[in-house]
Structures are given as structure tokens and as C-alpha cells.
């Protein structure tokens, strides 16, 4: 990865319920392999990208974007076009996966890619002090990081399609609470998911929202939610742990 490898990677896109900002609050990885069975934007893996990372997601859009990013060159990312003025991502001369990626950048913390820039994106574009939206700055960020995830692996499938290995398991499924309704892809049974989590080997970290009861969750932290203004501003996060744990700086 070279001497210029960053301490961590920043989000490749903003995702509803993403854990990039809160990842430092969770124990750091004990094992050399990190598995995210509900990958989304892989916020935890981005913080610990040097590990052997396995991403699993049943969404063909999420899995497709990650396969694209892992395989694509930085030069090709930089060459991607803007969304045409007054147009949509479908008007971009780019691979489908790139259009999906641009669609996620069109809104702040969306659960699915958008077709056109939102009011939020138009008002806070690349030239704003806190730039947002699909722009040359977004492409620069993504391009500067793709070389650091060549060793990552993606599985398009259900959470139980993840390899049965001793690893650090960061399990962040769609919320079982009403906040989870924004996700298109849902576990078939949270009870079955809980049994599966208990059966993982290694270090297990499971994230949820206050009110979830499919594991014996305990309060963990409050998080400012990332998403539309109509959604709650803060989320009371709970967690369940199994196996050896550490903090980001030492023993847990």
C-alpha cells in the first residue's frame, strides 16, 4: 500500500445508518479478518481497511458498487462525468455502478441511490465550504482511496453466506425498529439472525437501535442521524458483544 497509506479511509458515499462516524466508539478488530455481513457503505471496514475485509450484502446495487470500486482504477474514477445540468444519473456516460455511486452522493445519507441532485446537494456543492454532492471533489476522494481496497472481497448474498471463519464480525443489520423501514433489503427473521450472531467465531459486534430485543442489547451511545430532515436527529444506539474485545487503543 506504500508509505502514503492513510490512517483510515473516509466514506466512499454517505449511507443511511452508516457507522463511519461512530466506528471509533466500537471495539477495534482483534482478528486479521474483518467481516461486515450487512456491508452498506462499510463504515467500520473503512476505519480498519488494512485488515482482510469481507463485505457481504444482498443488495445487487451495494455489492455492485463495491465490486466496481475494488476493480476500477483511480484514473477512471477521476474521468467520471458530472450529472448533466437538469439531468439525472441515467444521463451520465458511465458504467451503471458509477451511476449508482453518483446517485448516493446526490443526497445526504440516503438508503438507496437517487436519480438527481437533491436541494441539499444543489445548495452545498463542490464549491461550498463543507462540500457535498457528486462533484470533482467526490471523485478525488474516491480515486485517492480505491488502491487501498484491492485486497477486499465482496459477496453478493445473504448474511449467512459469509465465510464461517474466526474473525472480527461487525454486524450492522437494518434496524428492527421503525427506523429500519427505509431499507429495501431486510433480514427474513431477526430471531434467526440473533441465533446466527451467537454462532459466529471470534470477536462479534452487533449494532442496533434502542427498542431492539432480538439479542440482549445494552445501551451504547447516542448518534446524530444522517438523513433527511424528517427523520429523527438523534439515534440511541445499542450493542451486543461476544468474544474477545478491545477498545481502539487497548483492552476493552
Secondary structure, DSSP 4 states (H G I P E B T S, - for coil): --TT--SSPPPSS-BTT--TTTGGGSPPP-SSEEEESS-TT-HHHHHTTTSEEEEEES-HHHHHHHHHHHHS-HHHHHTPPPPPTT--GGGSSS-HHHHHHHHHHTSSSBSS--SS--HHHHHS-TTSTT--SSSHHHHHHHHHHGGGGTT-EEEES-GGGS---SEEEEE-PPPSSGGGGG-S---S-HHHHHHHHHT--EEEEEEEETT--SS--EEEEEEE--S-TTS-SEEEEEEEEES--B-SSSB-
